[in-house]
Amino acid sequence: MSYENRHILRDGRIVLYTRNNRPTYHVRLKLDGHKGYIVKSTKRKSLAEATVVAEDLYDDLRYKIRHGL
């Protein structure tokens, strides 16, 4: 698996990338209180749209971890 079009946000806690010459962006998240990475597809081909999805996902998961949900 190779990462292409990699974009790093929030001091490396969010990494957006495409892979294997496919247009859809994936996100890799690193959250305090969670071991390892969370990797998901954003299901978006636009970097701007993928960024919004990734940041929303990060904020939602961070809230859940902080509040034990």
Helices and strands as residue ranges (DSSP letters): E 3-9, G 10-12, E 14-19, E 26-29, E 38-41, H 47-66
